[in-house]
């Protein structure tokens, strides 16, 4: 069965900037989706901010194995109900890949529980990405390093929690460095953050960048059945305890009550 992948795009710069329109006439999300669709193991569709419920209904997310998220100019326009829905899907086992400015998106900040801040400069400078985990599945088919001739600089410190793995680090022509590929797990869901992708440069047309995203989809996919309710906190009655016990002390809740914990 193909990995059901949704590429979510904010789709704002494509509507307002002639420069972006020339690079991505059908939108960045469509460019990424087309590159992924070349992999017959993936079933790829797209969704955008402008669609009802941002294209991410409860049913759509239930049928999504891996979600890819690109956002920048309209983070605040994303409905909080959709944000919570996305996070719950991750906790239940959906994979999520955040690209470039999505480090400041509501879902990423919610899942990281951190400011996710950084320094930046838009000067079209060269970026060199170094593989720091040569045998990681996300780096399959890549050289030890590759370059993007023009990119926006992101610099450390990066205000995120310590990752499970650092897969890439970047060096920029101006001298800064940045942890550009980070993995996390939240609940049953795998998360990957990948830095490149400023809208005014043709980053998503780059073959190495496309390879990273394609590999990341395979890595983020969790084949185990989705958790029905990731927020469940069931009460365990005394008679269901693994070992026999006798009740002692005062009780705040009645037997079988689902009290919050």
C-alpha positions as CSV (number, residue, x, y, z in Angstrom):
1,X,0.0,0.0,0.0
2,X,1.3,3.4,-1.0
3,X,2.3,5.9,1.7
4,X,-0.5,8.5,1.7
5,X,1.3,11.9,1.7
6,X,-0.3,15.4,1.8
7,X,1.8,18.4,0.9
8,X,0.4,21.5,2.7
9,X,1.3,24.9,1.4
10,X,0.4,28.3,2.7
11,X,0.1,29.4,-0.9
12,X,0.3,33.1,-0.1
13,X,3.6,34.3,-1.7
14,X,2.6,32.5,-4.9
15,X,-0.4,34.7,-5.1
16,X,1.3,38.0,-4.3
17,X,4.9,37.9,-5.6
18,X,5.8,37.8,-9.3
19,X,9.2,36.5,-8.5
20,X,7.7,33.5,-6.6
21,X,5.1,32.9,-9.4
22,X,7.9,32.7,-12.0
23,X,9.8,30.1,-10.0
24,X,6.7,28.1,-8.8
25,X,3.9,28.9,-11.3
26,X,1.7,26.2,-9.7
27,X,2.8,26.8,-6.2
28,X,5.6,25.4,-4.0
29,X,3.3,22.7,-2.7
30,X,2.6,21.5,-6.3
31,X,6.4,21.5,-7.1
32,X,7.1,19.3,-4.1
33,X,4.2,17.0,-4.8
34,X,5.2,16.4,-8.4
35,X,8.7,15.5,-7.3
36,X,7.4,13.1,-4.7
37,X,4.9,11.6,-7.2
38,X,7.8,10.2,-9.2
39,X,8.1,7.7,-6.3
40,X,5.6,4.9,-7.0
41,X,5.6,4.0,-3.3
42,X,3.9,7.3,-2.5
43,X,0.4,8.5,-3.1
44,X,0.6,12.3,-3.1
45,X,-2.0,15.1,-2.9
46,X,-1.9,18.7,-1.8
47,X,-3.8,21.1,0.5
48,X,-3.6,24.8,1.1
49,X,-4.4,27.5,3.6
50,X,-7.3,28.8,1.5
51,X,-9.3,25.6,1.4
52,X,-12.1,25.0,3.9
53,X,-10.5,23.9,7.2
54,X,-7.2,24.5,5.4
55,X,-7.8,21.2,3.5
56,X,-7.1,19.3,6.7
57,X,-10.4,17.9,7.9
58,X,-10.5,15.2,10.6
59,X,-11.2,12.7,7.9
60,X,-8.4,13.9,5.6
61,X,-5.9,13.6,8.4
62,X,-7.1,10.2,9.4
63,X,-6.3,9.1,5.8
64,X,-2.8,10.8,5.8
65,X,0.3,8.8,6.7
66,X,2.7,11.7,6.3
67,X,2.0,15.5,6.2
68,X,4.5,18.0,4.8
69,X,4.1,21.6,6.0
70,X,5.4,24.8,4.4
71,X,4.3,28.2,5.9
72,X,5.8,31.7,6.3
73,X,3.7,34.8,5.9
74,X,0.4,33.6,7.4
75,X,1.2,31.5,10.4
76,X,-1.3,33.4,12.5
77,X,-4.1,32.7,9.9
78,X,-4.0,29.0,10.6
79,X,-7.1,28.0,12.7
80,X,-6.2,26.8,16.2
81,X,-8.7,24.0,15.9
82,X,-6.9,22.7,12.8
83,X,-3.6,23.0,14.6
84,X,-4.8,20.9,17.5
85,X,-6.2,18.4,15.0
86,X,-2.8,18.1,13.3
87,X,-1.0,17.7,16.6
88,X,-3.4,15.0,17.7
89,X,-2.8,13.1,14.4
90,X,0.9,13.2,15.1
91,X,0.5,11.9,18.6
92,X,-1.6,9.1,17.1
93,X,1.1,8.1,14.6
94,X,1.0,10.4,11.6
95,X,4.4,11.6,10.3
96,X,5.0,15.3,9.9
97,X,7.8,17.1,7.9
98,X,8.3,20.8,8.5
99,X,10.0,22.8,5.8
100,X,12.0,26.1,6.1
101,X,9.9,28.8,7.7
102,X,7.5,26.2,9.2
103,X,9.8,26.4,12.2
104,X,7.6,29.2,13.3
105,X,4.3,27.6,12.4
106,X,1.7,26.9,15.1
107,X,1.9,23.1,14.8
108,X,5.7,23.1,15.1
109,X,5.8,25.4,18.1
110,X,2.9,23.4,19.7
111,X,4.8,20.1,19.2
112,X,8.1,21.5,20.3
113,X,6.9,23.4,23.3
114,X,9.6,26.0,22.6
115,X,10.1,29.4,21.0
116,X,11.7,27.9,17.9
117,X,13.5,31.2,17.2
118,X,16.7,31.8,15.2
119,X,18.6,34.5,13.4
120,X,18.2,35.1,9.7
121,X,19.4,37.1,6.7
122,X,18.0,37.3,3.2
123,X,21.0,37.9,0.9
124,X,20.9,35.1,-1.7
125,X,24.1,33.6,-0.3
126,X,25.5,30.1,-0.9
127,X,24.5,27.3,1.6
128,X,26.4,24.1,2.0
129,X,24.6,21.3,3.7
130,X,26.7,18.6,5.4
131,X,25.5,15.1,6.1
132,X,26.2,14.4,9.8
133,X,24.7,10.9,9.9
134,X,26.0,9.2,6.8
135,X,23.9,6.0,7.2
136,X,20.6,7.6,8.2
137,X,17.6,6.7,6.0
138,X,17.0,10.4,5.2
139,X,20.5,10.8,3.7
140,X,20.2,7.8,1.4
141,X,21.6,8.6,-2.1
142,X,23.2,11.9,-1.1
143,X,26.8,13.0,-1.2
144,X,28.6,13.9,1.9
145,X,27.6,17.5,1.2
146,X,25.8,19.5,-1.4
147,X,25.3,23.2,-2.2
148,X,22.5,25.6,-2.9
149,X,23.8,28.6,-4.7
150,X,21.2,31.0,-3.3
151,X,19.4,30.7,0.0
152,X,18.2,32.6,3.0
153,X,20.5,32.3,6.0
154,X,19.3,30.8,9.3
155,X,21.7,31.0,12.2
156,X,22.2,29.5,15.6
157,X,21.1,29.4,18.3
158,X,18.0,27.6,17.2
159,X,15.4,27.6,20.0
160,X,14.2,24.1,19.8
161,X,14.4,21.1,22.1
162,X,17.4,18.7,21.8
163,X,16.5,16.5,18.8
164,X,16.7,12.8,18.6
165,X,19.2,13.1,15.7
166,X,20.9,15.9,13.8
167,X,21.0,14.7,10.2
168,X,22.3,17.9,8.5
169,X,24.2,21.0,9.4
170,X,24.5,24.0,7.1
171,X,27.3,26.5,6.5
172,X,26.5,29.8,4.9
173,X,28.7,32.1,2.8
174,X,28.4,34.8,5.5
175,X,30.0,32.4,8.0
176,X,27.0,31.2,10.1
177,X,26.1,27.6,10.8
178,X,22.8,26.0,11.5
179,X,21.3,22.6,12.4
180,X,19.4,22.1,9.2
181,X,17.9,18.6,9.6
182,X,16.5,17.5,12.9
183,X,14.3,14.5,13.9
184,X,11.9,14.2,16.8
185,X,9.2,11.9,18.1
186,X,6.0,13.1,19.6
187,X,3.7,10.4,20.9
188,X,3.6,7.8,18.1
189,X,4.5,10.3,15.4
190,X,7.9,10.9,13.7
191,X,8.8,14.6,12.9
192,X,11.5,15.9,10.7
193,X,12.5,19.6,10.3
194,X,14.4,20.5,7.1
195,X,15.7,24.1,6.8
196,X,16.1,25.0,3.0
197,X,13.2,26.4,1.0
198,X,13.0,30.2,0.8
199,X,10.3,31.2,-1.6
200,X,12.3,33.5,-3.8
201,X,14.9,30.8,-4.8
202,X,14.3,27.6,-6.8
203,X,15.3,25.3,-3.8
204,X,12.5,22.8,-4.4
205,X,13.6,22.2,-7.9
206,X,17.0,20.9,-6.6
207,X,17.4,17.2,-7.0
208,X,19.2,16.7,-3.7
209,X,16.5,18.7,-1.8
210,X,13.9,16.5,-3.5
211,X,15.8,13.4,-2.4
212,X,15.9,14.6,1.2
213,X,12.1,15.2,1.3
214,X,11.3,11.9,-0.4
215,X,13.6,10.0,2.0
216,X,12.0,11.8,4.9
217,X,8.5,10.7,3.9
218,X,9.6,7.1,4.0
219,X,11.4,7.6,7.3
220,X,8.4,9.5,8.9
221,X,5.9,6.8,7.9
222,X,4.7,4.7,10.9
223,X,3.0,1.5,9.5
224,X,1.5,0.6,12.9
225,X,-2.2,1.1,13.3
226,X,-3.1,4.7,14.4
227,X,-3.9,5.2,18.0
228,X,-7.6,5.7,18.3
229,X,-7.5,8.5,21.0
230,X,-4.1,9.8,21.8
231,X,-5.6,11.9,24.6
232,X,-7.1,8.9,26.4
233,X,-6.3,8.6,30.1
234,X,-8.5,5.7,31.3
235,X,-9.1,4.9,35.0
236,X,-8.0,1.4,36.0
237,X,-10.4,-0.1,38.6
238,X,-9.0,-1.9,41.6
239,X,-10.2,-5.2,40.4
240,X,-8.4,-4.7,37.1
241,X,-5.0,-4.1,38.6
242,X,-2.3,-6.6,37.5
243,X,-1.7,-7.6,41.2
244,X,-4.3,-7.9,43.9
245,X,-4.6,-4.8,46.1
246,X,-6.9,-3.4,48.8
247,X,-8.2,0.1,48.6
248,X,-6.8,2.5,51.2
249,X,-7.3,6.2,52.0
250,X,-9.9,8.7,50.8
251,X,-11.0,8.7,47.1
252,X,-11.7,11.8,45.1
253,X,-13.4,9.9,42.2
254,X,-16.1,7.3,42.1
255,X,-15.3,3.8,40.9
256,X,-15.0,3.8,37.1
257,X,-15.0,7.6,36.8
258,X,-12.7,8.9,34.1
259,X,-11.1,11.6,36.2
260,X,-8.4,13.8,34.6
261,X,-4.8,13.2,35.3
